Amino acid sequence: VQLQASGGGLVQAGGFLRLSCVASGTFFSINDMGWYRQAPGKQRELVAGITRGGITNYADSAKGRFAISRDNAKNTVYLQMNSLKPEDTAVYYCNAAIAPYGIFFWGKGTQVTVSS
């Protein structure tokens, strides 16, 4: 199983980006999916999560600006990021609980840089 994230880049403050992460390989189903981020010198933190049924949760820093969604038919999770701030600069990782493996898989990350 592999998770491939894309969509990162350099954007000015106030701008937007849409991240995508697609799962590939052999599996039964994808359960919870999420986006995490890690800024230089900081621990990795949850940005947003979504269940297979579409229930979402967000870090306080993401509420009102970011939206997580998924397309189960495409094995893909998205993160729409609006009103980006310099403090959103980080490597963003996708994460998924994939059956029948009973563990979480991680993508390699995509860099998001927000300039002031």
Secondary structure, 3 states (H helix, E strand, C coil): CEEEEECCEEEECCCCEEEEEEEECCCCEEEEEEEEEECCCCCCEEEEEECCCCCEEECCCCCCCEEEEEEHHHCEEEEEECCCCHHHCEEEEEEEEEECCCEEEECCCEEEEEEC
